[in-house]
Structures are given as structure tokens and as C-alpha cells.
């Protein structure tokens, strides 16, 4: 079975932890692996590495590559498919299906979100085996057995149970035809759905490429005709509507199977969802980072510095250095409205936080004054920045870890821990990590204009534009 991982979502619902340049699939708030990295590991349960395809966009391409390298996964770069613009899940899946058919012909494909928390236990594996067996008969989705009457999820109504596709000592797996789909309900309606045996809509699928393509042709011909008439993605994406796979085909088709999935699952659609997953202390507080609570209960705290709570309850307190969110638990889905306000007025804090990610590594702004800026820069092994020049600022580089290869005005030098160099404005320069460990430097900028667009590139390993951050 082949795999498509959908990895193009933006960071709107978990702001300020997630931003446009760091959506939730890449944040690490549970352990040392991101949700994207965990989804890749789940994909490998059924697919070889060269059978895994990732649909994302150009903004996330190098982040995807770096994340794959962190977990020593050798998915070919050609399997990273870049959308010109976000058009929701149906075009993204069609792009992946088309690429897979070109290489493998008609086959079965599992479609996985990259931003959900899922326990890939034995029931998970057995459910996907059942789904793979069903994929030649129709479209297959997976329904999560509800644990509560949740108002943040869609619901799937199920028909009669069909014959099990697996019998034996390990038990059997029931399968159902889908009766209907319901959008996110109010609380009383959600309770009714749970009583009637509805399942949560997981957003995971298995499609046979032939059945999928024919279904799209019949139900959303604009998508089918655009993709089948051209290989020019820019042209295709100008023609097609923004449409989800649920609305485009799943909710319309009369031939959809749902396989119940009895495993811990959470789509992390809000901070309330994160609170549900975290372990709680004796006062039902949950958190990530250092915090102290006194007479405080049922709070969620995610912080990068010591945070103290006194006499409060049912709050979400989210601190990410450059922004602080305080919200009543139960209302954190409204965070996306804050993101929209920031985005509409062009505030960079909707796009990025103090840390910005680049193809070569990352940098964090530690202090930003009127005529100076201090950065911590991390360069990945065997990577280098562009050969560049600044017109309005000079830079002082101090190596704190690793070895740096530096070129200034054509002169090459190597700097070790504690050594430094000065680059005047108007001088071409380049920073490189020639070693096998991370290179870390402190950069002090001085000048009358310190924004990132004061850059002219002369050479770049990553094909970035000459005058663009």
C-alpha cells in the first residue's frame, strides 16, 4: 500500500504556538518528535520509504526535508509534492494520487493527516488492514469510537455491519457502509449522535486510485478535468475550486465504507484538545514547561519560562516569548479569530515567532533594538547560507559551537569556538557549516535598517530569489 501524507495546513488554531511558518504539524509539545514525524512513522507500517508521498507547499519544503533527516527517513525528494496554493484536501489528494499512478499504476493508497495524535496500536494496524481489503470495493474512511460527546468533530452515521474481512485467533473487524455525515454539532446533538452509535470523522482514508479517480470524475468534474488535461500545476490550481475531500466526494458517494477505529485519537483542533491529552496533576492542571500553581485547578499551561498561577481555574495560558494567550478553557477555538486579526493588519506575529526557519537551519531573535539586533543562528551540517550582501547593516559573528567556514569579500577563513569576525556593510559574505555537528553562532547586527529584506543574493544553494528573505 502506498501513502499520501497531507502536510500543507497553516497554523491558525494553535496560535501563538503555531504560526504560518510553523504550523502545528511541526511543533514539538509532547516529546522530541513533531506530529509530522510521527505520521511518517505510522506511514511506514504499510509503505516502504520510496512509496510515501508528502503533499505540502514551497514554504514548508525544506522544513519537511530537515524533519525527515532528523528521524533518518530517506523518502526521495521527488516524492515531496508542492502545491502552488492551498486548495483544501481534495486537490492535494488528487495531486498525490496522480503522482502515484504515474509510477505504480492503479493501487491502494492510505491518506494520512500530518497533524493528528494517534496511537498506532494493534487495533489501528488491524483496522487499516481491513480498510486495505475493502479499497477495491469502494471508498474507505475510518471512524473513531467516541469517548465523549465532542462538539469539535464531525460525525459519521453507520449502516448495518457487513461481514468481517479477517477471522482467526486475533479476532475479527466489523465494517459498515456509511449512512450520512454530520458537521460539528451543538452539545445536545452530539450527545444524540453518540447514543445512536455515530463515529467521529477521523480524516483518514484508503483509496484505490482507479475508484478514486472515477469518483472525482463523476462528482467533481472540475477537479478531474483540470488535473487530467495538464501537468502544469500553476495552470491547474488557477482553474480548480477550493474543496475538501469530504464535501467533494465522500459525502456524495453511495459507496463509502467506514471502518471503526478504537484507538486514542485527537485532531488537536484547539488548546482544549491538547488539555485532553496531557497528563493532569492532583488539581487537574496540565502543562508543558515550568509552572507553579497555588489554589489553581483545571488549567492548561504551555510556557517557555517560569509561569505562576494563583487562584485561577479553567484557563489556557500559552506563552511563546513574543506573544501571550490567556483564554478560558472551552473557548479556545476562537483563537483563529486572533490569528485573522493579526493577518489582516499585516502583523508578522501571525507569520512567525522569534524563531524563523530556513533551508539551511534557523535563527532566533534574542533582542531587537532601534539600531541593533542580536540573533542566535543554527546552521545544519554541510549547509551554507547564500553568498549575500547588506546595504544598511554590519554584522559581528561569534562562534559558540562547531566550526564555521566564512567567506568575506572573497577571503576564506575558519573560525572555532569563541572566535569571531566582523563583516562591514557592503561586503559580500557567506556562512557555512563544513562539519558533522550543528554550527551555532551569535550574530550582532548594527545599522540604521535591520529588516530581513536588506539582502542581495549572488549565489544560493536553494534557488531563492535574489532580493527576498
Secondary structure, 3 states (H helix, E strand, C coil): CEEEEECCCCCCCCCCCCECCECHHHCCCCCCCCHHHHHHHHHCCCCCHHHEEEEEECCCHHHHHHHHHHCCCCCCHHHEEEECCCCHHHHHHHHHHHHHHHHHCCCEEEEEECCCEECCCHHHHHHHHHHHHHCCCCEEEEEECCCCCCCCCCEEEEEEEECCCCCCCCCCCCEEEEEEEECCCCHHHHHHHHHCCCEEEEEEEEEEHHHHHHHHHHHCHHHHHHHHCCCCHHHHHHHCCCCCHHHHHHCCCCCEEEEEECCCEECCCCHHHHHHHCCCCCCCCEEECCEEEECCECCEEECCCCEEEECCECEEEEECCCCEEEEECCCHHHHHHHHHHHHHCCCHHHCCCCEEEECCEEEEEEEECCCEEEEEEEECCCCECCEEECCCEEEEEEEEECCEEEEECCEEEEECCCCEEEECCCCCEEEECCCCCCEEEEEEEEECCCCCCCCEEEECCCCCCCCCC
